[in-house]
Amino acid sequence: MATDPTRARSPLETSRYLDEQMLAKATNPWGKTFLLAIAAGVMIGSGFVFYITTQQGAANADWLGETKVLGGVAFSVGLILVVMTGSDLFTSTTMTVVPLAKRQITIGRFLAHWGVVYGGNFVGSLALAAGIVGAGTYLQGGGAWGATAITSAIAKVSHTWPQAFFLGIFCNFMVCLAVWLAYTGRSLADKILGIVGPIALFVATGFEHSVANMFLIPGARMITGVAGPEFWDSTAVQAVGLTQADAMNALTAQAFLFDNLIPVTIGNIVGGGLFVGLFAWFVNSKLDEKAQQTTEVNAS
């Protein structure tokens, strides 16, 4: 019997489909995985490019909350591209913990896959950041684009370790729920609509996404290093009180890695792998299997 294309998958069907997709990702050839991971880094970074474009001059806007929501919707383009192209993004790949729990892959394969995806995402993010800076995008809006990027990056490395960790949990909880909703839908429109809401929520609220930060923070550091007087003396930069010396001191490699990337990554793993991936599998598959076994025993 043909599947009705207008009917969304049930939670159980979605859980099984998610399991299939995660197993397929975890068992792809290494070369393909790395290339798909690079692509995902570029796509998520592109979502951040769109976000920054919407936030130029927003710090003093009367409708700051609404502006943040607009930025969140803009950022969702990045995950839409990732899901629709089948690229491999670390944050959603945290859910490959499900095929590990089902003993469909070994711990070695599991960890190696995470490492290849994380590295590929980093390469793609850095390549996009270098290209955007080389294109002089930071000079848009009289320097407002670059000022927004730098102030956003400084805010991200200013969290305490626990703050960055919990912001990472909430972020990937939303990202993986967005992927879940995309897998629930069958049509392109269903999938896109499923992604936009959770992503707009996490971005507008300021949750932390490790791969997006791989683009933003190094990109902001690049701007700080190459921008000339036309940028630093611009009205947009002066309006937010930025100086090159302060930006250089804030956006160090140590601050990026230890104050943001590491705690955010750990939080992303917990929020996505544990609270969405394993939870959905346990509730919709594992408990269903136990209930079915109990029914069979009682019937016999």
N, C-alpha and C positions, 0 to 999 in steps of 0.2 A: 504494500500500500504506500503510495507516494506521500512524502512529508508535506504538510501544509506550510508553504513559505511565509504565511502571515502569522503563524503561531510561534510564540517565543518558547525556547526550551524551558522545561521545568527545572527547579533547583537540582534534582537528581541528574537529569540529562546534562545540565550545564556542568555539574561536578565531573561527570564522566568525560565530557568533551574536554574540559580543562585538563584532566589527567592525561588524555591522549595527546593534547598539544604540548604539555610540559615534557612528556616522554619523548616526543618527536624532537623537541629542541635539545634535550639532553643527549640525544644519540645522533645528532647531525655530525657529518665529517668536520674535523677541526678547522680546515680551511674555510669551509662555508660558514661555520659558526663565527669565526673571527671577522670575516667580511660583513656578515649580517650585524655583528656587534658594532663595527665601525659605523655602518649605516645608521644604526639606532642612536649612536652618540651624536652624529650630525643632525638627525631629525629632532631629538630632544633639545639640542642646542638651538636649532632653528625656532623651536617653540619659544625659547627664552628670548631670542632676538625679537620675535613678534611681541612678547610681553614687554620688553624694555621700550619698544617703539610706542606702545600705548601709554606708558607711564611717564613720558617726557613732561616735566613741569608739573607732575601730579602731586608733589609733596605739599604744595600750598593750595591745592584745589578745594573748593567748597564741598565737592562730592567725592571725597577720597575713597569711601567705602565702595561706591558704585564704580569708581575708576579701577579699583583693585579687582572687582568682579569682571570688568571688561578685560583686564590683563589676564585673569585666570582663563577666560574663554579663549583668548588669543593663544595662551600657552598650550591649551588642549590640542591644538593643531599638531603639536609634536607627537603626542601619544597616538593620535588618530593615524598619523603617517606610519608610526611604528607597527601598530596592530594591523593596518590594512596591507602593509608590505611584507609582513611576517618577519620583520627584523628582530634582533635579539637584544633586549634591554635588560640590564642587570636587575633593576627593581622588580619587574614582573617575573624575571627568571628565578627570583628567590623561591617561587612556587614549585620549582623542580624538586623541592624537598618532598613533594608528594610521591613521585615515582621512587625516590629513595626509601621512603617509609613503606612503600608497597614492595620493596626489594626487587624492583625492575631494573635498577642500575646499582653499581657498586659505589661505595663511598669515594673511591679514587676517581671514578668517572664524574661523580657529582661535584667534587671539589675542583677538578680540572676544568669542568665546564664553567663553573662560576668564575674561575680565574681568567679563562680565555675571554669570556663575555665582558668582565670588568675591565680587562686590559684593552679590548677592542673599543668599548665605550669611551675609554679615556683617550685613545688615539683619535677617534672621530671627533670628540669634543674639542680637543686641543687644535686639531686641524681646522675646524670651523672657526674657533676663536682667532687663530692666526689670520685666516682669510678675511674675517670681518674687520679686524684691526687694520690689516693691510689695505682694505678697501676704503678706509677712512670713515666708516659708518659712525664712529664715535663723535664726529664733527656735526652730525645732523642736528637740526634745531638749534644752531648756534652753540653747539657743545652740550646741549641738554641730554642727548642720547648717552654720551660718554659719562656725564655727571650722574645720570641715573644708574648706569651699570656699576660705577665705582662705589656710590653710596650703598647700593644694594649688596655688593660684595663685602663691604666693610661691616654692614649689619650682620651678615652671615658668619663672619669670623669673630663676632663680638659676643656670641652666645656662650654661656657656661657649658661645660661638658654635659651635665644632665639635661639642660635645655635642648642642646643639639640632638641628643639621643632621643628624647621624647618627641621632638618635632619631626625626627626621622621616622619614628613609629607611626605617627598620625599621617604623615605624607604617604607612606607606602601602603598603609591600610586603605587609603582613598584610591591610590593608583591601581592596586590589585582588585579592588572592588569595581573600578572602571573597566578593567580587563574582563572581570567576571560578567559585567553587564553587556560588554561587547560580545562575549561568547554566548550569552543568553539570546541575543538577537540573531536573526537570520539574514536580514537585508542590510544593505549598506547604510541606509538611513537609521535603522535600529541601532546598529553598532556605533555610529557617530554620536547619536543622541545619548546613548548609554555612557559614552566616555566623557562628554563635555561636563556634566554636572559634578561628578566627584573631583575632576581635575580643577575646575573653576573654584571649588570649595577649598582644596588644599593650597592652591596658589594665592587666592585672595586672603586667606588666613595667615599665610606666612610659614607653612610647614616646609620641611627641608628634604630635598631630593638630591641624592648623591651624584647622579649623572648630570643633572642640570647644573650642579655646582662645579663639576669638572669643566664645564664651559665658562660659566660666569666668572668665577674667582680668578683663574689664570688669565681669562680675557681682560678682566679689569686691571690685573697687574701688568699686562702687556700695554694697555692704554696708558697707564701711569708712566711706563718707561719710555714710550715713543712720542707721546703728545708734546707739542711745542707751546710757545707762549700764546698762540692764537686760541688754544683750548683753555689753558690755565687762567688766562686773563679775560675769558669770555664772561658775559653777564650771567649765563646759566650756571657756570661753575662757581662764580663768586657768590651767587644767591644761596647756594647750599653750604657755603663756608669751606669748600675743599681747597687744600693745598697739596702740591706734589709731594712734599716731604711727609705730611701726615698720611697720605695714601700709601706711599712707599713703606712707611713704618708699620702700617696696619696689615698690608697685603703681602706678608712674607710667606715663604714656603712652609715654615713651621706652623704658622697660624692656619693656613689652608688645610694642611694634613691633620694636625693634632686638635685644632679647635673646631674644625668643621667636618672634613671628609671622613675621618675614622669614626667618630661617634654617630654621625648621620648614617653612614653605611651600616653600622651595627643596628641602629634603630630601624632602618629600612628592612633589614633581614627579619627582625622580629615582627614588624608590622605587616609585611607581606607574606613571608614564609610561614609564620606561626599563626597569626590572627586571621589570615584569609585562606591560604593554601591548605594547611593542615586542618584548620577548623572546618572548612567546607568539605574536605574529604571525609573527616571523621563523622560529621553530622549527616551528610547526604549519602555516603557510601558505606563506611564502616558500620555505623549503627543500623543502617538498612540491611546490611548483610547479617548482622547479629539477630535482628528481628525476624528475618526470613528463616534463619537456621532454627530459631526457637519455635516458629510456626511449624516447620517441618518435623521437629522432634515431637511436638504436641500432637500433630496429626498422626504420627506413627504409633 
